[in-house]
Amino acid sequence: MSRKASDSVEYTLRSLSNLMGEKRRRQADGSAGSGAAAGERSLVTAESCSSLNSAVSGGDLERAARRQFQQDETPGFVYVVSVFSALGGFLFGYDTGVVSGALLLLKRELNLDALWQELLVSSTVGAAALAALAGGVLNGLCGRRPCILLASCLFTAGAAVLAAARDKETLLGGRVVVGLGVGVASMTVPVYIAEVAPPHLRGRLVTINTLFITGGQFFASVIDGAFSYLAKDGWRYMLGLSAVPAVIQFFGFLFLPESPRWLIQKGQTQRARRILSQMRGNQAIDEEYDSIKNSIEEEEKEVGAAGPVICRMLTYPPTRRALIVGCGLQMFQQLSGINTVMYYSATILQMSGVEDDRLAIWLAALTAFINFIFTLVGVWLVERMGRRKLTLGSLTGTAVALLILALGFLLSAQVSPRITLNPSDPSHQNSTCTKYSYCNGCMLDPDCGICYRLNKSSVVESSCVPVDKDSTTKAAWGRCSNETAFKKEGLFWAYNFCPTPYSWTALLGLVLYLVFFAPGMGPMPWTLNSEIYPLWARSTGNACSSGVNWVFNVLVSLTFLHIAEYLTYYGAFFLYAGFAALGLVFVYGCLPETKGKKLEEIESLFENRLCRCGSAGGF
C-alpha cells in the first residue's frame, strides 16, 4: 500500500473511531495484529489495513465508512418542500398584516367604531386559536400533508368571502374563515418542516417559515399602499388577493409527500424509508431511520396507551417542562406587543400625528419591510448564535425599543396643543368634548376631534368638538363640519391624533422594535416548539403552544385601542415593555440550548428542574 493510501486510511479510521466510540476503537485496534504480517509495511499501515477489514465486517462501521466517503449534500427537494410548506406562513402573514392598511379605508367607508375595528382584527386570531387547538388532533389522525391542504382551502374560501362582502357582518364572517386557515397552518407548517429537515438545517428551515410570515406581512403592506389610491373598494383587492398563493400551495402539495416521522409512527415504514431517501439524497438514512423508529417504540413502551396525550404530557416531567417553556415563549411573544405593532402599525403612526392615510400606510409598509429584512438576519444567526442567546438578545432590545416608543408618545403628550376656543353646541346637548383643555385629552375620547388652524408650525384657534356620527373625517357641527368648506378656509380636522412635531419618534420606535424583535422573538418560539417535544407529544405540544399564542394574540389585539384610550398611548407601550422584561427573566431561567441536537436527543434537556434549564445553554 502506498504512503498516500495509508495516510487516507488512517484519516478515515480516525473519523470512524470518533463516530463509533471507544469500545469499537479498542476492538479495531485488537484485530489489527492479526493482519500485520504482509510484506515490509510499517506498523501504522498494518494497523490501518486490518482495522479497515474489521470495519467491513461490522455492519454499523461499514455504514459509517460509506457515509465518510459520500458527499454530504442536501438535495434540493428538501428546499422545495420547505418553500411550498412555508407558503402557509406567507398566507398567515398576509392575512394578519393586510388588515393594518385596510382598516383605515374600512373605518371610513363602513363607518366602523373602535369596537368593530378590534373585532375585525381579533376575529381572525380568535378563530386561529381554536383551529390551532383542533389542528393538533387533525395532525395526529390525518397527518401533516392533509392539514396543509385543508388550510389552503380555508384561505381561498375566506378570501372569496372578503372580496365579495357588502357589509361589516359578512366581513367578520370572512375574517373568521381566514382565521381557521391561519390556525391550522400556524401549528402544522413548523412541525412538517422540522420533521423533513436534516438536523444540521432544521433550525434554518423552520425559521424560513417565519421569514415567509414576515414576507407576507410586507407584501400585504405594499398591496395596501398600491390599492389605497383607488377612490372606492380598494380594500376588496387587499383582502381578496390572498387566494392566489393559497391556490398555488394547494396544487403544489398534491404532489408533495407526508412527513416520514408521522408515517413511521403509523406503521407505514416502507413509504417512510422511500420519502426519507428522497429528502436525504445520497446520504445514508439507516441510522436516522433506526433512531426515529427506536424513539417511537421506546416512547410507546414508556407511555402506553392510557389517557389522552395532554394528560400524559402533564404527568411526565420532561414533557411538562417543555410544554411550560413552549407555551411561555408564545405567550411572551404576544405580550411583547408584536401583533399590536403589525395589525395597528398604520393606526399607531396616525396616532403619533401622521395625518394622511396613504402616508401612514406606506410608512407601515416600511416597518413591514424592516421586519422582513431582519427576519432574514435571524435565519442567518439561528445556527451561529443558537436559540437561547438569540432569544435573550432579542427580548432585551425589544424592551428597550418599547420604552423608546412609549417615551415618544409621552413627549408628544407633554407638548400637546392647548384648546383655545370653546364654541357652543347649537343643539344645546351636553358634550364631554367641551371639558378638555388640551388636545391630548380630546384625542383619547372616541367621540371627539380637534378643529384648528396652523400658524407656521404652531396650532392656533383650536377647539374640541364632537365627531360626526356618519364619518370621522369631519365634525358633527361647527367650523369643521363641512369637509370641502373647511379645507378652503385653511382649517384642519384631527381625529384620533394631535398635531405634533414629534411624530417621527413613533416611526423610530417601531423601526427599532422590529430590528430587535424580528431576528429572535419572531421566529424562535415557533422554531423551539417544533423541536422540544418528543414525537408522541409533538402534535399536541405544538397545538397547545399555538393555541396559547393565538389566545394572547386575541387578548392583545382586542384590547389595544381600549387600553390606549384608558391608559393613554404611552401607558399602553410602557405596559408592553414591562411584559417584555418579564419574558426576559423567563427565558434566562428556563430555556435550554437546542442548537445542533437531534430531535430525539432534546428530551433529555428537560430532565432537570425547570429553573435550572437555562444553565444547560452555557450562556
PyMOL commands that set and color helices and strands:
alter all, ss='L'
color gray80, all
select helices_A, chain A and resi 3-30+33-35+43-57+59-69+76-97+99-109+114-142+144-164+168-196+199-227+234-240+243-253+260-265+269-280+286-303+309-315+317-335+338-343+345-351+357-385+387-414+432-435+439-444+483-488+504-517+524-529+535-567+569-590+602-606+610-617
alter helices_A, ss='H'
color red, helices_A
select strands_A, chain A and resi 448-455+458-466+492-494
alter strands_A, ss='S'
color yellow, strands_A
deselect
rebuild
show_as cartoon
